[in-house]
Amino acid sequence: MVIQLDDPRRFRTLVGQAHQVAMNMLRPISRKYDLAEHEYPKELDMLAAMIDGLARSGASEGAGAAGVRREDSLDDGANRNGANLASVMSIQEMCWGDVGLLLSMPRQGLGNSAIASVADDEQLERFDGMWAAMAITEPGTGSDSANIATTAVLDGDEYVLNGEKIFVTSGERADAVVVWATLDRDLGRAAIRSFVVPKGTPGMRVERLERKLGIRASDTATIIFDDCRVPKENLLGSPEVDPGSSGGQGFAGAMATFDNTRPLVASMAVGCAAAALDLTRELLERAGVEIDYDRPAYAQPAAAAKLLQLESDLEGARLLMLQAAWMADNRKPNSLEASMAKAKAGRVGSDVTLSCVELCGAVGYSETELLEKWARDSKILDIFEGTQQIQQLIVARRVLGLSSTDLR
């Protein structure tokens, strides 16, 4: 198969609509909800209803909650541009408006990707329309998901969950939380499973909301599970534990979620950085700095040369993002490419937004423009869904053919 670098024609209307939403709905309220941290952006309800209507009518394809399901192989030689590619392209445009507001969109949580990737057909139908957050990180576990300490013990027809989860995006607002827990701590990653826990379930409580550097429009919660009972039918994947495997449809299935969500995070970084570059280019031109794309960088002013370098770095991240999403649509293993896209976009996003602040001087550092906000927002995109260091470790393991035991 050949990857075409032009935007698929079938998605151009979707991408254009997403850009209009970003420009006319998200950008105007961006500063308002940056200052009003933890206040729910009510303007998003109307937008979510519109997206739901488009999805039901079949007029929209992909809004951020697509899954990575490869049980059906595709070997007919066809090139498929599907929901994963549509999602990263539309999310890139939405984050040109505001990353925090995009993360606050109802029914577009990261937990929805877990459900779409791992749930069986009955669960897909039962959880349809639900807004699901994802709870993985714990105090002391950092980026090593295999060391999860939250436990899930089967008691009759229910699992009893006990533990603490931190940095849960949309943890207070979502309809449910997809919780990663272990069935047996002695069995390591093979016993890790994910559970759908609806909001209001006895034993689950939001302990606090975090005050953050960026993405302040999005709530980030600490959640406590204290003898929290959930139906056994809410376990995603197989309940069987094979100590000799990496988890099958359990841990490996849960980890497959990242093959989808990491390109999404990359698209957020690309969109935020693109916003910063667009505004910086405009401000430089107003200041009399001419940017000539027909002349080499060394023959232009230093500010123009720097902007050209930032644009080329961002284009590399965008192409890696598109490749990872395209591979998911075509049922190709994309763990390596997803991590490469996330690592490149996360690093480039922070570099671009901070460099734009620097290029614009006092204007970039003040609140008269959104440049300083984008610099704050972009940092989390290099951290969550696996830090820069974790992505580089995953890439090294894949390239060298080493296991997590061989290369730590």
N, C-alpha and C positions, 0 to 999 in steps of 0.2 A: 504494500500500500504506500501511496505517496501523500505526504501532508501538504496541502495547499496553504500558502501563507496569506492569501487574501481572505478577508472575512467572508464566511459563507453567506450567500445571497439570502437564504431563507431566514437568517437571523438579523439582517440589517434593520428591519422595522422594529424588532424587539430592542436592539441596542439603541436605536434612535429614540424610542419611547423612554428607555431607562435614562438616557442623557437628559431628556426634557424633564423627567421627574426630579433628577438630581439638581438641575439648574433652577427649576421653578418651585419645587416643594421642599427639598432638603437643604440646599444652600441658604435660603433666606432665614431658616430657623436654626441654623448650625450654631451660631454664637449663643442664642437664647438658651439652648439646652446644654451647652458647654458650661455656662454659668449656673444654670439651675440643675446641678447634679442630683440624680435620683428622682427627679420629677419625670413622670411618664409623658412622652411626646404624643399627646392625643391626636395630633394631625396624622399620625401613622395609621390610625384605625381606618380612615377613609381609603388610604392607599392600599392597605392590606385587603380590604373588601373588594377593591378594583382588581387586584391581582388574583384573588380567589375566583372572581367572576370570569376573568380571562382564562384561568386554568380549567374551570368547569366547561367553558365553551370550546376549549381546545385551541383558542387563539394565541395562547402563550405557551412557550416550552422552556422550562427551566427557570427557577427563581432562587436556587441556592440549596435545595433540599434533595437533590438527586442522589442516588445511591450507586455503589459499585458492586454489581451482581454479575458474576462470571460463570454461573453454573451452566449456562447455555453458550457453547462455543460458537464463534462466528468465523467460518472459514470459507465464505463464498466469494471472497475477494472484493466485496463492496466497501466503499468508504462511507462511514456513518458519522455525521455531525449531529449529535443528539443533545440530551438534557444537560450533560456535564459541561460541554462546550458552551451551550447557551447560557448556563449559569455563570461561568467565569466571565464571559463577555458582558453580561448584563450587570453583574456585581461590580466589575471594574468601573462601569459608568456610574452606578449608584454611589460608589465610594469616591468618585470625583466630586460628589455632593457632600457626603459626610459618612465616615466609617461608623461612628457611634450610633447614628440613626439607623444605618443599615443593619447593625447588630441588634437593634431594638425592634426590628420588623416582626410582627406577630406571625407565628407558624413558619418561621424560617430559621429556627434554632439549629445549632450543630447537632443536637440530639435527633432532629429529623433525618439527618444524613445517616446516623447510626441505625435508626429504624428502617430506613429505605435500603440499607446495605445488608442487614442481618435478619430482619424479621421474616417469618413465614407468611404465606398468603393470608391466613386468618388474622394474624397480627397486623398486617398491612391494612386490612379492611377495618379492623377494630380501632386502630390508632389514627385512621385517616382524619385529617383536619386538625389534629392536635399540635400545639406548639410545644416542642420538647427541647429543653436545655440539656447539656451534657456535663456530668460530674465525674471527673477523673482524678484531678490533683488533690493530694492530701498533705497535711503538715509532715515534713520529714521525708516524703517520697520524691519530691521534685519531679524531674522528667522521666524517672524510671517507673513506667506503668506496671511493670512486673512485680514491684514491691508493694502493691496496694494492700492496705491493712484492713479496710472496711470488709466486714464478714457478712455472708449470707448463709443462713442455716435453714435447711428444709424442716418444717414442722407441720406435718399433715399436708394440707393443700396450699400452704403458704410458705414463703421464704421470710425469715426474720433478719432484717438488716441492722447492723450496728457499726457506727464509725462517723468520721467527720470529713467533709469535702470542702475545699477552699477554691476561690477564684472561679466560681460557677457563673458563666455568662448567662444573663437572663434568668438567674436562679430564683428570683422572687416573682417575676412577671409571667414566666412560662406556665403552661397548663400541666406539664409533667417534667420530670427530670430522668434522663437515662443515667443510671448509677452503675459505675464499675465496682464490683466487689468480688471477693474470693470465696469459693466454696470450701477450700481447705488451704490454709496458709502454708502447710508443710509441702504442698505439691507445686508451689511456685506459679509460674505463668499459666500452666496447663489448667489451673482451677479458676482462672479469672473469667467472669461472666458479666454481662450487662443486663440491667433490670429497668423496666419502665415503672417509675413511681409517680402516680398522679398527685398533683398539688392538693394539699389538704389531707393526705393520708396520715392517720394518727402515728405519732412517733417520728415524723419528719418536720423539722422546723428551721426556718431561716434565722440564724444566729445574729448575723450583721450584714450590712452592705459596706463594701470597701470604698474609700475615697481615693481617687486615682489621678495619675499624671495626665492621662488622655482618655479618649472614648468615654467621656463623662456622661453622655446621653444614655449609655448602656449600663444597666445595673449588673454588678458583680458581687455575688453572695457567698457567704460561708453557710453551709447547711449541715445540721446535725441529724443523724439517724440513731434513734434510741428505741430499740425493740420495735422497729418499723416493719409492719407486716404487709407483704404484697402477694397477690395470687401467683402461684407457680407458673400460670400461663403468661405472666409478664416477663419471664426470662427470655431474652433474645438468643436464638441459636440453640444448640443442643445442651441439655443438662448433664450429659455423660462426660466424665473426666477420664482422660487417658494420660497417666503420668509419663508415658514414654513419648508423648507428642508435645507440640508447642501450643496445642489447644484446639486444633481443628476448627469447628464452627463456634468454638468458645472464644478463647483469647485471640486466635488468629482471625476469626471473624470480626471481633470487636476492633482489632487493630486495622483491619481492612477499611474501616471507616475513614482512617486518616488518608488513605489513597484518594479519597474524594475531597475531604475537608482541607487538606494542605494546598491543593491548587486553588481552592476558594479563598484561603487566607492570602495566597500569593496575588490573587486578583484584587483583593482589598488593598494590598500594598502598592500594586501597580496603579490603581485608580487614584489613591491618595497622592502618590508621587506625581502622577500626571497633572493633577490639579495644581500642585505647587509649581511645576514647570510652566504650565500655561500662564499662570499669574506672573511668575518671575519674568517670563519672556515679554509679557505686556509692559511690566514696570520698567524693564531695561530699555525697551524701545521708546517709552515715554521719556526716559532720561537721556536719550540720544545714542544709545548703544545699538549699533546695527549688527544684526545677526544674518550673515550671508551663507546660505547652504551650498552655494556654488564655489566657495573659496575654502581652502584648508584652514584648520583651526589655528595654526601657527601664524597665519597672516591676518588674524582678526584680534580685536581687543581681548584682554585676558578674561573679562566677564563673559563675552560671547564664546570664547573657546571652552570655558568651563561649562557653560550651558550645553554646548554640543556634546561634550564628554558625558554629561549626566543623561542626556537624551539617548545616547547610544547604549549606556548601561541599562537604562530602563527598558529599551527595546529588547535586549537580551533576556531580561526577566520575563517580559511579556510573551516571548516566543516559547520559553520553557513552560510557562503556565498553560499556554494553548496546547502544547504537545502532551502534557500530562492529562489534561481534560479530554483531548481527542483519543488518547489511548484507552481511557476508561470507557468512553462511548463505544469503542471497538473491541471491548472485552480483552484488552491486552494488559498483562501485569505491568503496573506503573508505579510501584512503590519507590523505585530508584528515581524516576522522573518527577514524582510528586515531591519527594524530599529535595531534589535539585531545584525545582521551581520555588519551593517555599524558602529554601536557604538563600537563593539568589535574590528573590523579590524582597524578602525581609531585610536583608543587608542593604540592598540598593535603595529600598524605600526610605530607610532611615538616613542614608547618605544623601539622597536627593533632597529630602525635605529640609534637613539641617543646612545643606549647602545653599539652598534657596533663601533661607533666613539670612545666611551670611552675605550672599550676593546683594540682597536688598537692604542691608544695613539696618538703620533705625526703623524703617518701615517694616522690615521682616520681623523685627524683634517685638514690635508693639502690637496692640490689639486693634489697630486701625485696619489691618488686613488679617486674613485667616492663616497666613504662612506659619506663624508661631504655633497655632493650634494643630495644623497638619503635622508639624514636627513632633508635637507631643503625641498625637494620635498614632503616628506611624510606628513608634517604638514597640508597642505591644504586638504588632504584626511580625516582629522578629523574635517574639518570645512565646506567645501561646500557640497551641497545636504542635509543640516541640520546639525547643530553642534552637538558635543558630548552631550551637555546638552539637546538639543531638542530631540535627539534619546532616551535618558534616560527618558525624560518626556513622549514620545509616548509609550515606553515600559511600563512605570508605569500605564498609562491610560488603555492600553489594558489588562494588567494583573489584575488590580483592577476593571475593568469594569466601569471606570469613563469617563465623557465627558471632552472636553477642558474647559468647564465652571466650572466643579467641581474641576479640577486639573490643575492649571495654572503655 
